[in-house]
Amino acid sequence: MSQDPRTNTVDGVLRRSAAKFPDRTALTFDGRSRSYRDLDDAVTRAAGHLLALGLQPGDRVAAYGTNSDAYVIGFLACARAGLVHVPVNYALKGEELTYLVSQSGARAVLVDPALRGTLDSVRENLAIEHVLPLRDADGSLLELSGTGEVPALEPQAASTDLVQLLYTSGTTSKPKGAMMTHGALVHEYVSSVIALGLSAEDNPLVCMPLYHSAGMHVFTIPYLSVGATVNLMAAPDIPEILRRIEAEKIGSLFLAPTVWVPLANHPDLETRDLSSLTKAQYGASIMPVTVLNRLRERYPNLGFYNCFGQSEIGPLATVLQPDEHEARPSSCGRAVFFVETRVVDAEGNDVPDGESGEVLYRSPQLCQGYWENPEATAEAFRDGWFHSGDLVTRDAEGFITVVDRIKDVINTGGILVASREVEDAVYTHPAVAEVAVIGTPDEKWIEAITAVVVLREDHEPVTAEALIGHVKERIAPFKVPKNIQFVDALPRNQSGKLLKRELRTGA
């Protein structure tokens, strides 16, 4: 078919960069590097191979693998072939894996050979027709994309076509597949470039999971859109991250707070030269202000960006820029270029500045709804706005501060308490490495505030009584935890989001 000249597709982002920067290095991984021309050709070959399998535009293709150049090629090849990419958390197995692949209706799975056994263990429960190794195997997508003639593919997708089912993290319920179009994601890429000041000279290191929207859609593809060299790592290994920053003069690094926190305490910081690093982004969960301030004091020339949003908006909705941190260290910033916000009460009325309410969005970045879930779609899209489920405050200048997920607010004795506020108070104790605050059933209080705490190994241990006493000095009595539970680790998904539902189930 003849493509509308106004069409804007995800793979078109790469095509334009390949035309402008053909010989510049686009992507590095595990000792391999590809120029923009080579990457664009590889994507076209891979797209041609997927279509040769009999897959049709609109078919879903699940991707079950860790970060690699093959994973990036697989996503962009699906986009170029008009297929709908379904990124799957590589930690999933059993019923969780079965649910995502089945619910999406995937006809094919791109899989790392190391995960093939896990996929095969549930294969009989799946209706998939094709399983193709991503890499490290004969006939892998990486191998097929690397050599041979570059086919002349006819355009397969329009701006309004789906390109990805971006499943929510499922922290409170089963994951829902946010239906992302090519146009929505390209709008989000523009917002990312503007809000984060992405540049071709940044030399970014990308190590957070690419199945998660931030790693792929806030950094990898936006950086490819500006002609940067994207340096990929399979996983966020802290000593290796610090080594590579020094050795390769990395200039930009995005990490979830769950990685920034242990990195801030890592002994290798004393010996590594991080002077090349000028941009540090964090997001996907709440960064403890005490940890953020510690990093900002230690590296005064390093610009920190707080990135906030959710899968359904691609995911970037707001950004707090470096020069805004001093006055508002706990804020997640203001709406990005293509996002409009409101903050409303339970009846849908705008709340005054400084009062808490649910943040709503209007944006061309938004998903079309949830895959085969019209009830959830109708609940989220109401009265001309998308309802986020996040409880926030907004000041007169438009700066948003997250209070909590609405479902994480605790009703204790008829008073609503934001778990984040209690967590911030607990974090001020030097013995605390991580904390999650939840409400547990209580006959007297309805919900008792309970802090689940991981202690630092390099600090003197602290008792529950001492920790409660410490918190009492910092917040109102009704917000102080009634119970302290010490654990070795908090349950999180691979993108770093805390799974409070698991804590509530086990409490």
DATALIN-V894910 format. One line per field, one symbol per residue. psi: psi as a letter, one per 30 degrees, with the letter a starting at -180 (. if undefined). burial: # if it has 9 or more other ideal C-beta (glycine too) atoms within 8 Angstrom, else .. Layout:
psi = ???
burial = ???
This chain:
psi = lkkkffkjleffeeeeeeeehefkkekkkhfkkkleeeeeeeeeeeeeeeeffgkkkfkkjkjillkleeeeeeeeeeeffgljkjkkkffklbeeeeeeeeefhkflkkkkefgeeeeffgefglgkfkkkkelhlkgleeefffllkjljkkkflleflkfkjjklfhffakkkjkjkleeeeeeeeeeeeeeghklfgfilkjflkffkeeeeffdeeeeffggljjjklelijeeeeeeeeeeghkfkkkklffeeefefgkfffffkjgffjfkjklaflkkkeeeeeeeeeeifgkkkkjkkalefgfgkelkjleffeefifflgalklegkkllklafggkkllkfkklkklkkkffllfakkhifeeeeeejkhglkjfgkkllkafggkkkkelkeffkkjjggkkkkeeeeeeeeffkffkelkkklkkkkeegdkkkkkjkklkfglklkleeeeeeeeffflkeffkkfkkkklflkkllfgfkkifeeeeef.
burial = ......#.##########..##.######....##################.#.#.#.################################.#...#########.########.##.##..##..#.#.#######...######.......#..####.###########...######################.#...################################..#.#..######.#.###############.#.##..#.#.##########.##########..#..#.##################..##..#..######.##.#.##......#....########.###.###.#..##..##...####.######..#########.#####....#############.##########.#..#.##########..#..#....##.###..#...###.###....#.#########..##...
